[in-house]
């Protein structure tokens, strides 16, 4: 995940403190994710499952699939 996109996702979810509450981690952890440009795999999968649209995903038959550009319009 690109750092700019990760920052947009965190901001879209309400910012560092809100994401920390959602992921049950300290706000400092989310600040470190921003700084390092990396969300730990388990937290990333949780956020993708809860908010697929922020990652260009959608649910289909109980699975997450990537939205192709022509489907997004």
PASEBA-1860 file (N, C-alpha, C; in nm, 3 decimals):
! residues 73
1> XXXXXXXX> 0.084/-0.116/0.000/0.000/0.000/0.000/0.089/0.124/0.000 ~ 0.063/0.219/-0.087/0.142/0.340/-0.095/0.115/0.428/0.027 ~ 0.217/0.500/0.068/0.206/0.584/0.187/0.095/0.687/0.173 ~ 0.084/0.752/0.057/-0.021/0.853/0.038/-0.159/0.790/0.052 ~ -0.178/0.673/-0.006/-0.308/0.607/0.004/-0.336/0.565/0.148 ~ -0.236/0.515/0.217/-0.254/0.475/0.356/-0.296/0.594/0.441 ~ -0.233/0.708/0.420/-0.268/0.830/0.493/-0.411/0.872/0.460 ~ -0.451/0.861/0.335/-0.589/0.895/0.296/-0.688/0.802/0.364
9> XXXXXXXX> -0.657/0.674/0.372/-0.744/0.577/0.438/-0.760/0.613/0.585 ~ -0.650/0.638/0.653/-0.654/0.674/0.795/-0.736/0.800/0.814 ~ -0.713/0.899/0.730/-0.789/1.024/0.740/-0.937/1.002/0.710 ~ -0.968/0.919/0.612/-1.107/0.890/0.577/-1.182/0.820/0.690 ~ -1.108/0.745/0.770/-1.170/0.674/0.882/-1.181/0.760/1.009 ~ -1.136/0.884/1.001/-1.151/0.973/1.115/-1.021/1.012/1.182 ~ -0.909/0.969/1.128/-0.781/1.010/1.181/-0.715/0.906/1.270 ~ -0.601/0.944/1.321/-0.516/0.853/1.397/-0.587/0.794/1.518
17> XXXXXXXX> -0.650/0.876/1.599/-0.714/0.827/1.721/-0.829/0.732/1.691 ~ -0.909/0.766/1.591/-1.023/0.680/1.555/-0.974/0.544/1.504 ~ -0.874/0.544/1.418/-0.821/0.417/1.367/-0.758/0.336/1.480 ~ -0.693/0.404/1.573/-0.636/0.334/1.688/-0.746/0.262/1.768 ~ -0.859/0.330/1.789/-0.971/0.266/1.860/-1.027/0.150/1.780 ~ -1.043/0.167/1.649/-1.095/0.060/1.564/-1.006/-0.064/1.569 ~ -0.876/-0.042/1.567/-0.780/-0.153/1.564/-0.734/-0.196/1.702 ~ -0.784/-0.130/1.805/-0.749/-0.161/1.943/-0.598/-0.155/1.967
25> XXXXXXXX> -0.541/-0.044/1.922/-0.399/-0.016/1.945/-0.386/0.126/1.996 ~ -0.268/0.161/2.044/-0.242/0.297/2.089/-0.232/0.391/1.968 ~ -0.272/0.516/1.985/-0.258/0.614/1.875/-0.114/0.623/1.824 ~ -0.017/0.600/1.911/0.123/0.605/1.869/0.153/0.497/1.765 ~ 0.085/0.384/1.775/0.105/0.277/1.677/0.060/0.323/1.538 ~ -0.055/0.388/1.533/-0.106/0.435/1.403/-0.017/0.546/1.350 ~ 0.032/0.632/1.438/0.128/0.735/1.395/0.252/0.672/1.335 ~ 0.298/0.562/1.395/0.413/0.489/1.339/0.380/0.429/1.203
33> XXXXXXXX> 0.257/0.379/1.186/0.217/0.326/1.055/0.229/0.435/0.950 ~ 0.182/0.555/0.985/0.191/0.667/0.890/0.338/0.697/0.858 ~ 0.418/0.707/0.962/0.559/0.744/0.945/0.635/0.641/0.863 ~ 0.609/0.512/0.891/0.680/0.404/0.823/0.618/0.369/0.688 ~ 0.494/0.415/0.665/0.426/0.382/0.540/0.385/0.236/0.534 ~ 0.348/0.181/0.651/0.321/0.038/0.659/0.216/0.012/0.765 ~ 0.111/-0.065/0.729/0.012/-0.113/0.826/0.036/-0.263/0.842 ~ 0.050/-0.311/0.966/0.070/-0.455/0.986/-0.040/-0.537/0.918
41> XXXXXXXX> -0.003/-0.651/0.866/-0.093/-0.733/0.783/-0.228/-0.760/0.849 ~ -0.229/-0.801/0.975/-0.356/-0.833/1.041/-0.445/-0.711/1.052 ~ -0.389/-0.595/1.082/-0.468/-0.471/1.091/-0.516/-0.428/0.954 ~ -0.431/-0.443/0.854/-0.470/-0.410/0.717/-0.586/-0.496/0.671 ~ -0.579/-0.626/0.697/-0.688/-0.716/0.657/-0.818/-0.680/0.729 ~ -0.808/-0.643/0.857/-0.927/-0.601/0.931/-0.989/-0.477/0.867 ~ -0.907/-0.376/0.838/-0.959/-0.253/0.778/-1.016/-0.279/0.639 ~ -0.951/-0.364/0.561/-1.004/-0.398/0.429/-1.139/-0.469/0.439
49> XXXXXXXX> -1.154/-0.557/0.538/-1.280/-0.629/0.556/-1.392/-0.535/0.601 ~ -1.359/-0.440/0.687/-1.460/-0.348/0.740/-1.494/-0.234/0.644 ~ -1.396/-0.189/0.567/-1.412/-0.072/0.480/-1.354/-0.099/0.342 ~ -1.406/-0.199/0.271/-1.345/-0.239/0.143/-1.339/-0.128/0.039 ~ -1.438/-0.040/0.039/-1.442/0.066/-0.061/-1.321/0.160/-0.054 ~ -1.261/0.172/0.063/-1.144/0.258/0.077/-1.018/0.198/0.015 ~ -1.026/0.069/-0.018/-0.910/-0.002/-0.074/-0.935/-0.048/-0.217 ~ -1.043/0.003/-0.279/-1.075/-0.037/-0.415/-1.126/-0.180/-0.421
57> XXXXXXXX> -1.192/-0.224/-0.313/-1.246/-0.359/-0.307/-1.397/-0.353/-0.288 ~ -1.462/-0.466/-0.317/-1.604/-0.479/-0.286/-1.632/-0.624/-0.250 ~ -1.744/-0.645/-0.187/-1.783/-0.781/-0.149/-1.862/-0.846/-0.262 ~ -1.832/-0.972/-0.288/-1.907/-1.051/-0.386/-1.909/-1.194/-0.337 ~ -2.028/-1.246/-0.313/-2.043/-1.383/-0.262/-1.958/-1.408/-0.137 ~ -1.957/-1.310/-0.048/-1.885/-1.327/0.078/-1.734/-1.308/0.070 ~ -1.683/-1.272/-0.047/-1.539/-1.252/-0.063/-1.512/-1.109/-0.107 ~ -1.392/-1.063/-0.078/-1.351/-0.931/-0.124/-1.283/-0.946/-0.259
65> XXXXXXXX> -1.328/-0.867/-0.354/-1.266/-0.867/-0.486/-1.228/-0.724/-0.523 ~ -1.129/-0.714/-0.608/-1.081/-0.583/-0.653/-1.181/-0.524/-0.751 ~ -1.207/-0.395/-0.736/-1.292/-0.325/-0.831/-1.207/-0.283/-0.949 ~ -1.245/-0.326/-1.065/-1.173/-0.287/-1.186/-1.216/-0.146/-1.222 ~ -1.129/-0.073/-1.291/-1.157/0.066/-1.325/-1.290/0.082/-1.396 ~ -1.322/-0.005/-1.491/-1.446/0.008/-1.565/-1.569/-0.022/-1.479 ~ -1.553/-0.095/-1.367/-1.663/-0.123/-1.277/-1.684/-0.009/-1.179 ~ -1.584/0.071/-1.155/-1.591/0.177/-1.055/-1.678/0.292/-1.100
73> X> -1.701/0.305/-1.227/-1.778/0.420/-1.277/-1.923/0.396/-1.279
END
